[in-house]
Structures are given as C-alpha cells and as structure tokens.
Amino acid sequence: MKYKKTLAELKKVAIHWWPKELEAIVAKQSVIPKLLETQDQFISVLKLAGDSPEQIFNVINAGSIAPNLFLKHLIVLADYGGEPIKRLGSEFLDIFITTNKGEKPYFDYRFKGSAQRYTFKALPVKGLSNTKLSIDGEAIVQARELDDLLKDMIMLLLHGATSNASDLAGLDRCDIGGLLGDAAAIDRYVREKYIHVSRITTGASANSLGQIAQVYVADYLRSNLDESYIVLSNGKIKLKGYDKTDGMPFDVVVSRKNKLVGVEVSFQVTSNSVIERKAALAETRIDLMRREGHFIAYVLDGAGNFSRTAAIATLCQSSDCTVAYSDAELLTLVDFIRGKLDDSIR
C-alpha cells in the first residue's frame, strides 16, 4: 500500500467538503462551508428566475437547494443577520402600514423598471428570528419546505432595497433582486460578495472547525487501534535539536512502546494561511522526527486547502503518510500506524 501521496494523488481521493455525518456539528460553528458548497446551486436559481418577481418560488421548488439554505445565502450577502431580523419582527406593523382595516401588509418595489407590489403571506409572526427561519445551527442542514414565511423573507431580501420600506427596515443592501435572470451580473455580484464574506467570517471559525476535524481523526484512531496504542490530541514529542524543551506540538500523537507517529490534521473549505504555516515547518519537522526514529502523517482535505497547491505539495513531500478525510483514507492511516508501531506485523 502506498502511504506517501503526491498532490495529484491526494486530490483525486479527497472529499473537499465536510462529510454528512459532521455537517450538523460544523454548522454550529460556521455556516460558511455549507454556503460555499451550495453556491453554484444558489446562483443557478437566481439566473433562472428573471421572468417575473415571484418566479423565484417555482425555481427553488424545482431545484436542489433547500429553501431555508437559499434564504441564508441572501441574508449573508445582504449582511442582514439576527439582530435586524428580530427588529424587523418586533417593529413590523410600524414599518408596513396598511390604510384599510383588515388589509394584509405589503410593500411596493421596482422590478426591471416597473412598479410591483408584494402582499405578505405569513408576516407578521411572533418571535421572528434565525431559529424561526431554520437558518442557524443544525437546522441549516435540514431542508425545510418553501412555506409562506420563507417566501415573505426571500422577497424582502431580494427586493427590499427598492421598496418603500427600505430605510425603515434597514433593507438598503437587499438589492440582488434587480439582477434576476442576468447571468453575468449575478456571477460577478455573488462571487465578489462571497470573497468579502469569507474574509470577515471564516477567520474566527477556522480554529474551531480545525478542532472538529482533529477530534474526529483522534476518535477514529482510538476506535480502530487496540488499547496498546495511546492516542493523544494536542500532544507533544520531545526531540533533540528542537528549540522548545516541552516538545514539538502535533494535532494528534499516537504512541506504542517507544515509537511515535505525529499526525497533523487540516480540513479547510475556505482558503486561509493555516496550511501555509504548516508547510513552512514541514521539512524541519520530518527531519527532526526521522533522526529519532519517529514518523509524521498528514490528514489533508478541503476545497480551501487545495487552492494552496504549493503548500499541499510541500506537505506531501515532507511526510511519511498523507491521506484525505474519508473513512477509506483514514483506514489507510490506521494501517500505516500499525505497520510502523507494531513490531509483530513487520
């Protein structure tokens, strides 16, 4: 079995996006990975919904993106989050005033140069919030049907900027509805916005998402290695020539008798500098480990990591075993550890 992969070999077996069994856990920390994974589906809906204002509902129902996830895309692009949504709910009847008794609230807006009116189907509702809309935490990975409340919010997020309630409800950035059906403009608008969104939202969550990946790998190794192996998260290995006396840190350290494997784990669906920092240390790490008769393995995956090809290639070259994040690949890591630490199977 080949343990040391090239960049091309690793990319071929990588899963690139978080596995289904971890989606809910990841969603609690950051929804950005799920949004990036479904960005093309979101854009496709916008491109196909340019004939009439409410055609968007039919396109969503015919497509593959969950309605609540579609709404979350709109909310993130417009930066219309939890607090504005709560305020919208609490002040709704002050913002959308009706002149006739018993009349449903509505808002007027512009669509392709013509005046339009949208009459709310569900709003106002008591306790309007992210939770009520199924757009936070674990709910974001559970598809919700396109009900009247989601329809109301989608129309506001699409056309709010041209509405007569824009200033009162803080909807000035809810302007993407004016681009519906314009493929080139939508591509440019969404992708440019997401570059900005990714920069301001992923930094804080990178460490917590990294911990999810690390804990998963450590638990996987504990489940698939017998009790003679010690698996330690955030472990350290003392090495001659290393400048810190308490040892070189690894995401996971596996030991058996006097032999050790240091495992570094990185799963990033957005591009950041973490992988480059690992790459800068890779050559020194493997040199010091090999002098002591120890081994280094890397678990590398995620669309963001593979956008940093030079860094990933360096890690592949400076490792004894390189695997992706699927179960089949992690079993390869288990096999590697057994082969290096268990004298009886040599």
VMD Tcl script that draws the C-alpha trace (Angstrom):
set ca {
  {0.00 0.00 0.00}
  {1.27 3.45 -0.94}
  {1.20 5.81 2.02}
  {3.05 8.85 0.70}
  {0.87 10.51 -1.95}
  {1.64 13.27 -4.42}
  {-0.60 16.33 -4.61}
  {-2.42 14.88 -7.64}
  {-2.96 11.53 -5.92}
  {-4.27 13.18 -2.76}
  {-6.62 15.48 -4.65}
  {-8.08 12.51 -6.53}
  {-9.25 10.78 -3.31}
  {-10.17 13.93 -1.34}
  {-13.79 14.67 -0.39}
  {-13.31 18.51 -0.49}
  {-16.47 19.27 1.60}
  {-17.40 18.24 5.11}
  {-18.83 14.71 5.33}
  {-22.56 14.40 6.01}
  {-22.07 12.94 9.49}
  {-20.26 16.12 10.59}
  {-22.40 18.72 8.82}
  {-24.56 19.48 11.86}
  {-21.52 19.89 14.12}
  {-19.81 22.13 11.58}
  {-22.97 24.20 11.10}
  {-22.98 25.08 14.81}
  {-19.54 26.65 14.38}
  {-19.87 28.21 10.93}
  {-22.40 28.07 8.12}
  {-19.86 29.33 5.57}
  {-18.69 25.83 4.49}
  {-22.28 24.85 3.63}
  {-22.86 28.12 1.78}
  {-19.72 27.71 -0.30}
  {-20.62 24.12 -1.08}
  {-24.03 25.20 -2.43}
  {-23.00 28.48 -4.03}
  {-23.39 27.20 -7.60}
  {-26.91 25.91 -6.84}
  {-27.83 29.29 -5.34}
  {-26.50 31.16 -8.36}
  {-28.35 28.82 -10.72}
  {-31.70 29.67 -9.09}
  {-31.05 33.40 -9.46}
  {-30.15 33.01 -13.13}
  {-33.32 31.07 -13.95}
  {-35.75 33.35 -12.11}
  {-35.74 36.53 -14.20}
  {-39.12 36.41 -15.97}
  {-41.32 37.62 -13.12}
  {-40.75 38.63 -9.47}
  {-42.32 35.55 -7.89}
  {-40.96 33.05 -10.43}
  {-38.19 32.52 -7.87}
  {-40.51 30.29 -5.82}
  {-41.10 27.84 -8.66}
  {-37.39 27.69 -9.45}
  {-36.50 26.99 -5.82}
  {-39.09 24.21 -5.63}
  {-37.75 22.68 -8.85}
  {-34.11 22.95 -7.80}
  {-31.85 21.08 -5.40}
  {-31.09 23.79 -2.85}
  {-33.13 23.79 0.37}
  {-35.35 26.92 0.68}
  {-34.01 27.80 4.14}
  {-30.45 27.49 2.85}
  {-31.34 29.71 -0.12}
  {-32.63 32.30 2.34}
  {-29.41 32.06 4.35}
  {-27.41 32.88 1.21}
  {-29.49 36.04 0.76}
  {-29.08 37.01 4.41}
  {-25.31 36.61 4.35}
  {-24.91 38.53 1.08}
  {-27.05 41.40 2.40}
  {-25.48 41.26 5.88}
  {-29.00 41.16 7.30}
  {-28.46 38.93 10.31}
  {-30.05 38.02 13.60}
  {-30.50 41.49 15.13}
  {-32.04 43.15 12.04}
  {-34.38 40.17 11.64}
  {-35.53 40.42 15.26}
  {-36.07 44.18 14.89}
  {-38.00 43.62 11.67}
  {-40.28 41.23 13.54}
  {-40.85 43.46 16.54}
  {-41.46 46.66 14.51}
  {-43.18 45.03 11.54}
  {-46.58 46.74 11.83}
  {-44.89 50.12 12.31}
  {-42.87 49.61 9.12}
  {-45.52 48.12 6.84}
  {-48.58 50.26 7.49}
  {-51.91 49.34 5.91}
  {-54.54 52.00 5.25}
  {-57.61 49.77 5.09}
  {-58.84 47.78 8.08}
  {-58.31 44.05 7.63}
  {-55.91 44.56 4.72}
  {-52.80 42.38 4.69}
  {-49.49 44.25 4.95}
  {-47.49 44.67 1.74}
  {-44.56 46.51 0.25}
  {-44.08 48.24 -3.11}
  {-40.82 47.80 -5.02}
  {-39.29 48.01 -8.51}
  {-38.54 45.06 -10.80}
  {-36.88 45.63 -14.17}
  {-38.12 49.21 -14.25}
  {-41.74 48.53 -13.37}
  {-43.66 49.05 -10.14}
  {-44.57 45.87 -8.23}
  {-46.42 45.02 -5.03}
  {-45.84 42.04 -2.76}
  {-48.51 41.14 -0.21}
  {-47.16 39.27 2.80}
  {-48.41 35.73 3.19}
  {-47.31 34.98 6.77}
  {-45.69 38.06 8.29}
  {-46.01 39.40 10.88}
  {-45.26 36.45 13.15}
  {-44.44 36.45 16.83}
  {-40.75 35.98 17.71}
  {-39.25 36.33 14.23}
  {-35.66 35.08 14.46}
  {-33.00 32.95 12.81}
  {-34.36 29.97 14.72}
  {-37.88 30.64 13.45}
  {-36.50 30.65 9.91}
  {-34.38 27.47 10.33}
  {-31.19 29.22 9.25}
  {-28.89 28.67 12.23}
  {-27.09 25.76 13.87}
  {-28.13 22.24 12.99}
  {-31.34 23.47 11.32}
  {-29.42 24.81 8.34}
  {-28.57 21.30 7.14}
  {-32.19 20.13 7.47}
  {-34.18 21.03 4.37}
  {-37.36 22.99 5.14}
  {-40.20 23.28 2.65}
  {-40.84 26.63 0.98}
  {-43.59 27.87 3.27}
  {-45.20 31.30 3.37}
  {-42.83 32.70 6.00}
  {-39.76 31.81 3.93}
  {-41.43 33.29 0.83}
  {-42.00 36.59 2.66}
  {-38.39 36.80 3.82}
  {-36.99 35.82 0.42}
  {-38.94 38.61 -1.29}
  {-37.76 41.15 1.29}
  {-34.13 40.06 0.94}
  {-34.34 40.15 -2.86}
  {-36.19 43.44 -3.37}
  {-36.04 45.33 -0.07}
  {-33.57 47.93 -1.34}
  {-36.06 49.28 -3.90}
  {-39.03 49.06 -1.56}
  {-40.89 51.86 0.14}
  {-39.76 50.40 3.48}
  {-36.03 50.27 2.73}
  {-34.96 52.97 5.18}
  {-37.32 51.97 7.97}
  {-36.34 48.29 7.88}
  {-32.63 48.71 7.04}
  {-33.05 46.88 3.72}
  {-30.74 49.09 1.64}
  {-28.35 46.20 0.84}
  {-31.13 43.78 -0.14}
  {-30.73 44.56 -3.83}
  {-29.89 41.34 -5.68}
  {-33.47 41.00 -6.97}
  {-32.70 43.62 -9.59}
  {-30.21 41.20 -11.19}
  {-32.51 38.17 -11.51}
  {-32.03 36.47 -14.86}
  {-28.79 38.36 -15.69}
  {-26.27 35.50 -15.60}
  {-23.07 37.55 -15.91}
  {-24.13 40.17 -13.36}
  {-25.23 37.52 -10.86}
  {-21.97 35.60 -11.15}
  {-19.96 38.75 -10.59}
  {-22.14 40.04 -7.72}
  {-22.30 36.79 -5.73}
  {-18.69 35.73 -6.14}
  {-17.31 39.18 -5.30}
  {-19.57 39.41 -2.26}
  {-18.51 35.99 -1.03}
  {-14.83 36.90 -1.25}
  {-15.60 39.66 1.27}
  {-17.92 37.48 3.37}
  {-15.34 34.69 3.59}
  {-12.64 37.07 4.75}
  {-14.68 38.54 7.58}
  {-16.41 35.39 8.78}
  {-14.04 32.47 8.40}
  {-11.07 33.68 10.40}
  {-12.78 33.39 13.76}
  {-14.19 29.96 12.96}
  {-11.05 28.43 11.42}
  {-9.69 27.23 14.76}
  {-13.00 25.76 15.91}
  {-13.53 23.97 12.59}
  {-9.96 22.70 12.79}
  {-10.72 21.28 16.21}
  {-13.73 19.40 14.81}
  {-11.50 17.78 12.19}
  {-8.81 16.99 14.75}
  {-11.21 15.45 17.29}
  {-12.83 13.34 14.59}
  {-9.46 11.92 13.49}
  {-8.35 11.25 17.06}
  {-11.63 9.45 17.86}
  {-11.38 7.46 14.63}
  {-7.89 6.28 15.53}
  {-8.96 5.30 19.06}
  {-11.84 3.28 17.61}
  {-9.65 1.42 15.13}
  {-6.48 0.81 17.15}
  {-6.30 -1.53 20.12}
  {-5.52 -0.48 23.68}
  {-1.78 -0.94 23.22}
  {-1.79 2.33 21.25}
  {-2.09 5.64 23.07}
  {-3.85 8.38 21.07}
  {-3.42 11.90 22.43}
  {-4.98 15.07 21.00}
  {-2.78 18.18 21.07}
  {0.22 16.08 22.01}
  {3.91 16.93 22.01}
  {7.01 14.93 21.10}
  {10.35 15.76 22.71}
  {13.10 15.89 20.09}
  {16.81 16.64 20.13}
  {17.51 19.82 18.22}
  {14.04 21.24 18.72}
  {14.17 24.65 20.39}
  {11.33 24.09 22.90}
  {12.07 21.76 25.77}
  {8.46 20.63 26.24}
  {8.44 19.16 22.75}
  {7.16 19.63 19.19}
  {3.35 20.02 19.05}
  {1.14 17.83 16.89}
  {-2.62 17.78 16.43}
  {-2.61 14.09 17.35}
  {0.19 11.90 18.72}
  {-0.04 8.10 18.54}
  {2.43 6.11 20.61}
  {3.17 2.45 21.26}
  {6.08 1.47 23.47}
  {8.83 3.91 22.46}
  {7.68 4.61 18.92}
  {5.63 7.61 17.90}
  {3.62 8.97 14.99}
  {2.82 12.67 14.91}
  {-0.35 13.44 12.94}
  {-1.23 16.88 11.60}
  {-4.84 17.47 10.52}
  {-6.13 20.24 8.26}
  {-9.59 20.45 6.71}
  {-10.46 23.89 5.32}
  {-13.19 24.62 2.80}
  {-12.11 28.25 2.58}
  {-8.62 29.39 1.77}
  {-6.50 30.70 4.64}
  {-2.89 30.79 5.73}
  {-3.02 27.91 8.25}
  {-1.90 25.34 5.69}
  {0.99 27.56 4.60}
  {2.24 27.82 8.18}
  {2.22 24.03 8.42}
  {4.09 23.80 5.11}
  {6.78 26.25 6.26}
  {7.61 23.93 9.18}
  {7.23 20.63 7.34}
  {10.81 19.98 6.24}
  {12.28 20.74 9.67}
  {9.63 18.61 11.39}
  {10.21 15.48 9.36}
  {13.99 15.81 9.59}
  {13.92 16.03 13.41}
  {11.36 13.21 13.70}
  {13.31 10.82 11.47}
  {16.50 11.37 13.45}
  {14.66 9.97 16.48}
  {13.06 7.08 14.54}
  {9.57 8.61 14.62}
  {7.10 9.27 11.79}
  {4.87 12.07 10.51}
  {1.46 11.69 8.88}
  {-0.84 14.36 7.44}
  {-4.62 14.29 7.05}
  {-5.30 16.95 4.43}
  {-8.58 17.84 2.75}
  {-10.99 20.65 1.98}
  {-11.56 22.80 -1.10}
  {-9.79 25.75 0.53}
  {-6.64 23.77 1.23}
  {-6.43 22.57 -2.36}
  {-6.43 26.15 -3.56}
  {-2.99 26.43 -1.90}
  {-1.31 23.89 -4.14}
  {2.29 24.79 -3.28}
  {1.66 24.31 0.43}
  {-0.14 20.98 -0.02}
  {2.62 19.74 -2.36}
  {5.25 20.60 0.26}
  {3.38 18.69 2.96}
  {3.02 15.67 0.67}
  {6.77 15.67 0.06}
  {7.65 16.12 3.73}
  {5.59 13.28 5.17}
  {5.69 9.53 5.71}
  {1.96 9.15 5.11}
  {-0.55 11.52 3.53}
  {-4.28 10.79 3.49}
  {-7.55 12.59 2.80}
  {-10.54 12.76 5.15}
  {-12.76 9.90 4.00}
  {-13.18 6.70 6.04}
  {-11.24 4.73 3.43}
  {-8.34 7.15 3.66}
  {-8.36 7.19 7.46}
  {-8.21 3.39 7.41}
  {-5.05 3.78 5.34}
  {-3.66 5.95 8.15}
  {-4.58 3.25 10.67}
  {-2.78 0.67 8.55}
  {0.28 2.93 8.34}
  {0.37 3.42 12.12}
  {0.06 -0.30 12.77}
  {2.83 -1.05 10.31}
  {5.23 1.44 11.89}
  {4.46 0.91 15.59}
  {3.58 -2.78 15.87}
  {6.73 -4.92 15.67}
  {4.71 -8.16 15.42}
  {3.35 -7.34 11.94}
  {6.69 -6.44 10.37}
}
mol new
graphics top color blue
foreach p $ca { graphics top sphere $p radius 0.5 }
foreach p [lrange $ca 0 end-1] q [lrange $ca 1 end] { graphics top cylinder $p $q radius 0.2 }
display resetview
